[in-house]
Amino acid sequence: EILIVPTGIANTASVAAAFARLGAATRLGGEPDEIERAERVVLPGVGTFGAAMARLDDLGLVATLRTRILTGRATLAICLGLQLLCRASEESPGVAGLGVIDATIARFPSSVRVPQLGWNRVQPVASELIEPGVALFANSYRLTALPAGWAGATTEHGGGFASALERGPVLACQFHPEISGAWGQRLLARWLQRSAEVA
């Protein structure tokens, strides 16, 4: 079973449908003890950094999620979910993120289309889960570089940025694997397999 964190405005229906196609059951769960007990957790996100962090704070999940990710338990963060792993974001000045990654999320430069909407190439960097391909993006902000100690992937839009982060069974994707066709489905299947191997 996969527990989906109710972050508010989020892509929960498409995430649940993608995992259902892989034969995996999902449910929403927003209690700290549920997050602690769950074998697999998905942190989805659509909307603003500040609103999502306020929702996690209201649910009392900030410390639980941070500990879960830092200790390497199976967690998948999608779109805004990746940004929430960082210390802060230019989108919501003064709002603290989960702080798993000591970086600030930055807005794309005005020299390119903002938001980035549509398909773009994903290039893995020392990743075991991600294969080269194209994925669907919808973002105005990004993590400008892969942080030390993480594998993942990069994408070009106004310069290179970190489009995915990977460390053991922790996977964070700036793109939406759940609506990225067969390529995205294969990535979700590999994450499920990885999380089963380390459970």
C-alpha positions in Angstrom: 0.0 0.0 0.0 1.1 3.6 -0.8 0.1 6.5 1.5 -0.5 9.8 -0.3 0.0 12.9 1.8 -3.0 15.3 1.4 -1.0 18.5 0.6 -4.1 20.4 -0.4 -4.3 21.3 -4.1 -2.6 18.3 -5.5 -2.5 15.7 -8.2 -3.7 12.9 -6.0 -6.3 11.4 -8.5 -3.7 11.0 -11.3 -1.1 9.6 -8.9 -3.6 7.1 -7.5 -4.6 6.1 -11.1 -1.0 5.6 -12.2 -0.3 3.3 -9.3 -3.5 1.4 -9.8 -2.3 0.6 -13.4 0.7 -1.0 -11.7 -1.5 -3.0 -9.4 -0.6 -1.0 -6.3 -3.2 0.3 -3.8 -3.1 3.9 -2.5 -4.9 5.9 0.1 -4.8 9.4 1.5 -3.4 9.8 5.0 -2.5 12.9 6.9 -1.7 11.8 10.5 1.9 11.7 11.7 1.7 8.1 12.9 0.3 7.0 9.5 3.4 8.6 7.8 5.6 7.0 10.3 4.1 3.5 9.8 3.7 3.6 6.0 6.0 1.5 3.9 5.7 3.9 1.0 4.7 7.6 1.0 4.0 9.9 -1.9 4.3 13.7 -1.3 2.5 15.3 -4.2 2.3 18.9 -4.9 0.5 21.5 -7.1 0.4 25.1 -6.0 2.6 27.4 -4.0 5.5 26.6 -1.7 4.1 28.6 1.1 0.6 27.1 1.0 1.9 23.6 0.8 4.2 24.1 3.8 1.3 25.7 5.8 -0.8 22.6 5.0 2.0 20.2 6.2 2.4 22.3 9.3 -1.3 22.3 10.1 -1.3 18.5 9.8 1.8 18.3 12.1 3.8 16.4 9.4 6.9 18.6 9.0 9.1 16.8 11.4 7.8 13.3 10.5 8.4 13.8 6.8 11.8 15.3 7.3 12.9 12.4 9.5 11.4 9.9 7.1 13.4 11.3 4.2 16.6 11.8 6.1 16.6 8.2 7.3 16.1 6.9 3.7 12.6 5.5 3.9 10.7 4.9 0.7 9.3 8.3 -0.3 8.3 9.8 -3.7 8.0 13.6 -4.0 6.4 14.9 -7.1 6.6 18.4 -8.7 6.2 20.9 -5.8 7.0 18.0 -3.5 10.6 18.1 -4.7 10.8 21.8 -3.9 9.4 21.3 -0.4 12.5 19.2 0.4 14.6 22.3 0.3 15.3 24.9 2.9 13.4 27.8 1.3 12.0 29.1 -2.0 12.0 32.5 -3.7 8.3 31.9 -4.3 7.4 32.3 -0.6 10.1 34.4 1.2 10.3 33.7 4.9 8.7 30.3 4.7 10.9 27.4 5.8 10.8 24.1 3.8 11.5 20.6 5.1 15.2 21.4 5.0 16.4 18.0 3.8 18.4 19.8 1.2 20.3 23.0 2.1 19.3 25.0 -1.0 16.8 27.7 -2.0 14.4 27.1 -4.9 14.8 29.9 -7.5 12.5 31.2 -10.3 13.3 30.5 -13.9 15.0 33.5 -15.6 12.8 35.8 -17.6 14.7 34.9 -20.8 12.6 31.6 -21.1 8.9 30.8 -20.9 7.7 30.9 -17.3 6.0 28.7 -16.3 7.6 25.8 -18.1 4.6 23.9 -19.4 4.9 20.7 -21.5 7.4 18.0 -22.4 11.2 18.3 -21.8 14.1 15.9 -21.9 15.3 14.3 -18.7 19.0 13.2 -18.5 20.0 10.9 -15.6 23.1 11.6 -13.6 24.4 8.5 -11.7 20.8 7.4 -11.3 19.7 3.8 -11.0 16.0 4.5 -11.3 15.8 7.2 -14.1 16.3 6.4 -17.7 16.8 9.1 -20.4 13.5 10.3 -21.8 11.0 13.0 -21.9 8.6 14.0 -19.1 5.8 16.4 -18.5 6.6 19.6 -16.5 4.6 22.4 -15.1 6.8 24.7 -13.0 7.9 28.2 -12.6 10.6 27.5 -10.0 13.4 25.0 -9.9 16.4 23.6 -7.9 19.3 25.0 -9.8 21.7 22.0 -9.3 21.9 18.5 -8.0 22.9 18.7 -4.3 26.0 16.8 -3.0 25.2 13.2 -2.0 22.3 12.8 -4.4 22.0 11.2 -7.8 19.1 12.1 -10.1 18.6 13.9 -13.4 19.0 17.3 -15.0 16.9 19.2 -17.6 17.6 22.3 -19.7 15.3 25.3 -19.4 17.0 28.6 -19.0 20.1 26.6 -18.1 20.4 23.3 -16.4 18.4 22.4 -13.3 17.8 19.4 -11.1 14.7 17.6 -12.5 15.0 14.6 -10.2 16.8 13.6 -7.0 17.5 10.0 -6.0 19.0 8.5 -2.9 18.1 4.9 -2.2 14.3 4.5 -2.1 13.9 8.3 -1.9 12.9 9.8 -5.2 11.9 13.4 -6.0 10.7 14.4 -9.4 10.2 18.0 -10.6 8.2 16.5 -13.5 5.0 14.5 -13.2 5.8 10.8 -13.8 2.1 9.9 -13.2 1.2 11.7 -16.5 4.4 11.1 -18.4 3.2 8.1 -20.4 4.9 4.8 -20.6 8.3 6.4 -19.6 6.7 7.7 -16.3 5.0 4.4 -15.6 8.3 2.5 -15.9 9.9 5.0 -13.4 7.0 4.5 -10.9 7.4 0.7 -11.3 11.1 0.9 -10.7 10.5 3.0 -7.6 8.0 0.4 -6.3 10.6 -2.4 -6.9 13.4 -0.4 -5.2 11.1 0.3 -2.1 10.3 -3.4 -1.9 13.9 -4.4 -2.0 14.8 -2.2 1.0 11.7 -2.7 3.0 
